[in-house]
Amino acid sequence: MGFELKAISYKRADVALTTRFTEPLYEQLCALKKHTGVPLNSIVLQACEYALKDLPEEIKMPYK
């Protein structure tokens, strides 16, 4: 099963972080936000969770 974007709210997402995106990536994320109605922060958090979940075990072992 691939990545599924969900309209979920992250109630405890209270750590502020400045992230820089390339302009094309940012434009794609904004278009996805506009198309789905899912907030940009939620899109980024879900994508990060998905990427971390699929890391090979030898890479993510120290971070469990």
N, CA, C and O atoms as a GROMACS GRO file, in nm:
protein
  256
    1MET      N    1   0.085  -0.118   0.000
    1MET     CA    2   0.000   0.000   0.000
    1MET      C    3   0.090   0.124   0.000
    1MET      O    4   0.188   0.130   0.074
    2GLY      N    5   0.056   0.221  -0.081
    2GLY     CA    6   0.133   0.343  -0.093
    2GLY      C    7   0.086   0.451   0.002
    2GLY      O    8   0.002   0.429   0.090
    3PHE      N    9   0.141   0.565  -0.016
    3PHE     CA   10   0.109   0.681   0.066
    3PHE      C   11  -0.035   0.724   0.044
    3PHE      O   12  -0.079   0.739  -0.069
    4GLU      N   13  -0.108   0.743   0.152
    4GLU     CA   14  -0.246   0.791   0.146
    4GLU      C   15  -0.256   0.919   0.229
    4GLU      O   16  -0.238   0.916   0.351
    5LEU      N   17  -0.286   1.028   0.164
    5LEU     CA   18  -0.301   1.156   0.233
    5LEU      C   19  -0.437   1.161   0.299
    5LEU      O   20  -0.539   1.137   0.235
    6LYS      N   21  -0.439   1.193   0.429
    6LYS     CA   22  -0.563   1.197   0.505
    6LYS      C   23  -0.584   1.337   0.563
    6LYS      O   24  -0.489   1.407   0.596
    7ALA      N   25  -0.709   1.375   0.574
    7ALA     CA   26  -0.744   1.505   0.634
    7ALA      C   27  -0.748   1.489   0.785
    7ALA      O   28  -0.855   1.488   0.846
    8ILE      N   29  -0.630   1.477   0.845
    8ILE     CA   30  -0.622   1.461   0.990
    8ILE      C   31  -0.559   1.584   1.052
    8ILE      O   32  -0.486   1.658   0.986
    9SER      N   33  -0.588   1.604   1.178
    9SER     CA   34  -0.533   1.718   1.251
    9SER      C   35  -0.429   1.668   1.350
    9SER      O   36  -0.452   1.569   1.421
   10TYR      N   37  -0.318   1.733   1.356
   10TYR     CA   38  -0.213   1.700   1.452
   10TYR      C   39  -0.226   1.793   1.571
   10TYR      O   40  -0.177   1.906   1.568
   11LYS      N   41  -0.293   1.747   1.675
   11LYS     CA   42  -0.322   1.830   1.793
   11LYS      C   43  -0.195   1.870   1.870
   11LYS      O   44  -0.187   1.980   1.924
   12ARG      N   45  -0.097   1.781   1.874
   12ARG     CA   46   0.022   1.806   1.955
   12ARG      C   47   0.144   1.843   1.870
   12ARG      O   48   0.257   1.824   1.914
   13ALA      N   49   0.121   1.894   1.752
   13ALA     CA   50   0.232   1.936   1.666
   13ALA      C   51   0.271   2.078   1.705
   13ALA      O   52   0.233   2.175   1.640
   14ASP      N   53   0.350   2.088   1.813
   14ASP     CA   54   0.381   2.220   1.866
   14ASP      C   55   0.530   2.254   1.864
   14ASP      O   56   0.572   2.351   1.926
   15VAL      N   57   0.610   2.175   1.793
   15VAL     CA   58   0.752   2.206   1.780
   15VAL      C   59   0.770   2.286   1.651
   15VAL      O   60   0.744   2.236   1.542
   16ALA      N   61   0.815   2.407   1.665
   16ALA     CA   62   0.836   2.494   1.549
   16ALA      C   63   0.969   2.462   1.482
   16ALA      O   64   1.070   2.437   1.549
   17LEU      N   65   0.968   2.462   1.349
   17LEU     CA   66   1.088   2.430   1.273
   17LEU      C   67   1.083   2.507   1.142
   17LEU      O   68   0.980   2.509   1.075
   18THR      N   69   1.192   2.568   1.106
   18THR     CA   70   1.200   2.635   0.977
   18THR      C   71   1.257   2.537   0.876
   18THR      O   72   1.364   2.480   0.898
   19THR      N   73   1.186   2.517   0.767
   19THR     CA   74   1.230   2.425   0.663
   19THR      C   75   1.232   2.499   0.530
   19THR      O   76   1.140   2.575   0.500
   20ARG      N   77   1.334   2.477   0.453
   20ARG     CA   78   1.343   2.541   0.322
   20ARG      C   79   1.316   2.437   0.214
   20ARG      O   80   1.374   2.328   0.213
   21PHE      N   81   1.226   2.471   0.122
   21PHE     CA   82   1.190   2.384   0.011
   21PHE      C   83   1.240   2.447  -0.118
   21PHE      O   84   1.257   2.568  -0.127
   22THR      N   85   1.264   2.363  -0.217
   22THR     CA   86   1.289   2.418  -0.350
   22THR      C   87   1.157   2.477  -0.399
   22THR      O   88   1.050   2.434  -0.356
   23GLU      N   89   1.164   2.574  -0.487
   23GLU     CA   90   1.042   2.637  -0.535
   23GLU      C   91   0.948   2.536  -0.604
   23GLU      O   92   0.827   2.539  -0.578
   24PRO      N   93   1.000   2.447  -0.691
   24PRO     CA   94   0.909   2.351  -0.755
   24PRO      C   95   0.839   2.258  -0.654
   24PRO      O   96   0.721   2.227  -0.669
   25LEU      N   97   0.912   2.214  -0.551
   25LEU     CA   98   0.852   2.127  -0.450
   25LEU      C   99   0.746   2.203  -0.371
   25LEU      O  100   0.638   2.150  -0.344
   26TYR      N  101   0.777   2.326  -0.334
   26TYR     CA  102   0.681   2.408  -0.261
   26TYR      C  103   0.554   2.431  -0.343
   26TYR      O  104   0.443   2.424  -0.290
   27GLU      N  105   0.571   2.457  -0.472
   27GLU     CA  106   0.455   2.477  -0.559
   27GLU      C  107   0.370   2.351  -0.568
   27GLU      O  108   0.247   2.358  -0.570
   28GLN      N  109   0.435   2.234  -0.574
   28GLN     CA  110   0.361   2.107  -0.577
   28GLN      C  111   0.284   2.086  -0.447
   28GLN      O  112   0.169   2.042  -0.448
   29LEU      N  113   0.348   2.116  -0.335
   29LEU     CA  114   0.282   2.100  -0.205
   29LEU      C  115   0.163   2.195  -0.193
   29LEU      O  116   0.057   2.157  -0.142
   30CYS      N  117   0.180   2.318  -0.239
   30CYS     CA  118   0.070   2.415  -0.233
   30CYS      C  119  -0.045   2.372  -0.324
   30CYS      O  120  -0.162   2.390  -0.289
   31ALA      N  121  -0.013   2.317  -0.441
   31ALA     CA  122  -0.117   2.268  -0.531
   31ALA      C  123  -0.191   2.150  -0.468
   31ALA      O  124  -0.313   2.140  -0.480
   32LEU      N  125  -0.118   2.062  -0.401
   32LEU     CA  126  -0.180   1.950  -0.332
   32LEU      C  127  -0.271   1.999  -0.220
   32LEU      O  128  -0.382   1.947  -0.202
   33LYS      N  129  -0.225   2.098  -0.146
   33LYS     CA  130  -0.307   2.159  -0.040
   33LYS      C  131  -0.436   2.215  -0.098
   33LYS      O  132  -0.544   2.193  -0.044
   34LYS      N  133  -0.424   2.288  -0.207
   34LYS     CA  134  -0.541   2.349  -0.270
   34LYS      C  135  -0.637   2.243  -0.323
   34LYS      O  136  -0.759   2.256  -0.310
   35HIS      N  137  -0.583   2.138  -0.382
   35HIS     CA  138  -0.665   2.031  -0.441
   35HIS      C  139  -0.736   1.947  -0.335
   35HIS      O  140  -0.851   1.908  -0.354
   36THR      N  141  -0.668   1.920  -0.223
   36THR     CA  142  -0.723   1.829  -0.122
   36THR      C  143  -0.788   1.900  -0.003
   36THR      O  144  -0.873   1.843   0.064
   37GLY      N  145  -0.748   2.025   0.023
   37GLY     CA  146  -0.796   2.095   0.141
   37GLY      C  147  -0.723   2.055   0.268
   37GLY      O  148  -0.758   2.100   0.377
   38VAL      N  149  -0.621   1.972   0.254
   38VAL     CA  150  -0.541   1.928   0.370
   38VAL      C  151  -0.435   2.035   0.396
   38VAL      O  152  -0.364   2.075   0.303
   39PRO      N  153  -0.423   2.083   0.520
   39PRO     CA  154  -0.324   2.187   0.551
   39PRO      C  155  -0.182   2.143   0.516
   39PRO      O  156  -0.147   2.025   0.527
   40LEU      N  157  -0.101   2.239   0.473
   40LEU     CA  158   0.036   2.211   0.433
   40LEU      C  159   0.115   2.142   0.545
   40LEU      O  160   0.190   2.048   0.518
   41ASN      N  161   0.098   2.186   0.668
   41ASN     CA  162   0.169   2.124   0.780
   41ASN      C  163   0.132   1.977   0.792
   41ASN      O  164   0.219   1.893   0.816
   42SER      N  165   0.006   1.944   0.776
   42SER     CA  166  -0.038   1.806   0.784
   42SER      C  167   0.019   1.722   0.670
   42SER      O  168   0.056   1.607   0.690
   43ILE      N  169   0.025   1.779   0.550
   43ILE     CA  170   0.084   1.708   0.436
   43ILE      C  171   0.229   1.673   0.464
   43ILE      O  172   0.272   1.560   0.443
   44VAL      N  173   0.305   1.771   0.513
   44VAL     CA  174   0.447   1.750   0.541
   44VAL      C  175   0.466   1.648   0.653
   44VAL      O  176   0.552   1.560   0.642
   45LEU      N  177   0.387   1.657   0.760
   45LEU     CA  178   0.401   1.562   0.870
   45LEU      C  179   0.368   1.420   0.825
   45LEU      O  180   0.438   1.325   0.860
   46GLN      N  181   0.260   1.404   0.748
   46GLN     CA  182   0.224   1.270   0.699
   46GLN      C  183   0.332   1.214   0.606
   46GLN      O  184   0.363   1.095   0.613
   47ALA      N  185   0.388   1.297   0.521
   47ALA     CA  186   0.494   1.252   0.431
   47ALA      C  187   0.618   1.210   0.509
   47ALA      O  188   0.682   1.110   0.475
   48CYS      N  189   0.653   1.285   0.612
   48CYS     CA  190   0.768   1.250   0.696
   48CYS      C  191   0.744   1.118   0.770
   48CYS      O  192   0.833   1.032   0.774
   49GLU      N  193   0.625   1.101   0.826
   49GLU     CA  194   0.593   0.976   0.896
   49GLU      C  195   0.601   0.857   0.801
   49GLU      O  196   0.653   0.752   0.838
   50TYR      N  197   0.550   0.874   0.681
   50TYR     CA  198   0.553   0.767   0.581
   50TYR      C  199   0.697   0.732   0.545
   50TYR      O  200   0.733   0.614   0.538
   51ALA      N  201   0.779   0.834   0.522
   51ALA     CA  202   0.919   0.810   0.486
   51ALA      C  203   0.994   0.740   0.598
   51ALA      O  204   1.071   0.647   0.572
   52LEU      N  205   0.973   0.782   0.722
   52LEU     CA  206   1.041   0.720   0.836
   52LEU      C  207   0.996   0.576   0.858
   52LEU      O  208   1.076   0.491   0.894
   53LYS      N  209   0.867   0.550   0.836
   53LYS     CA  210   0.814   0.415   0.855
   53LYS      C  211   0.879   0.317   0.758
   53LYS      O  212   0.899   0.201   0.792
   54ASP      N  213   0.911   0.363   0.639
   54ASP     CA  214   0.966   0.275   0.536
   54ASP      C  215   1.118   0.271   0.529
   54ASP      O  216   1.173   0.213   0.436
   55LEU      N  217   1.185   0.331   0.625
   55LEU     CA  218   1.331   0.322   0.629
   55LEU      C  219   1.373   0.179   0.659
   55LEU      O  220   1.304   0.108   0.732
   56PRO      N  221   1.485   0.135   0.604
   56PRO     CA  222   1.536   0.002   0.640
   56PRO      C  223   1.565  -0.005   0.790
   56PRO      O  224   1.606   0.094   0.851
   57GLU      N  225   1.543  -0.122   0.848
   57GLU     CA  226   1.562  -0.141   0.993
   57GLU      C  227   1.700  -0.099   1.040
   57GLU      O  228   1.712  -0.040   1.148
   58GLU      N  229   1.805  -0.128   0.962
   58GLU     CA  230   1.942  -0.095   1.008
   58GLU      C  231   1.964   0.055   1.018
   58GLU      O  232   2.055   0.099   1.087
   59ILE      N  233   1.882   0.134   0.949
   59ILE     CA  234   1.894   0.279   0.958
   59ILE      C  235   1.812   0.334   1.074
   59ILE      O  236   1.858   0.424   1.145
   60LYS      N  237   1.690   0.283   1.095
   60LYS     CA  238   1.603   0.341   1.197
   60LYS      C  239   1.616   0.279   1.335
   60LYS      O  240   1.555   0.329   1.429
   61MET      N  241   1.692   0.174   1.351
   61MET     CA  242   1.705   0.107   1.480
   61MET      C  243   1.738   0.204   1.595
   61MET      O  244   1.673   0.198   1.699
   62PRO      N  245   1.837   0.293   1.581
   62PRO     CA  246   1.872   0.381   1.694
   62PRO      C  247   1.762   0.479   1.730
   62PRO      O  248   1.766   0.536   1.839
   63TYR      N  249   1.666   0.500   1.643
   63TYR     CA  250   1.566   0.605   1.665
   63TYR      C  251   1.432   0.553   1.712
   63TYR      O  252   1.339   0.632   1.730
   64LYS      N  253   1.418   0.424   1.734
   64LYS     CA  254   1.291   0.368   1.779
   64LYS      C  255   1.260   0.408   1.920
   64LYS      O  256   1.157   0.370   1.974
   0.00000   0.00000   0.00000
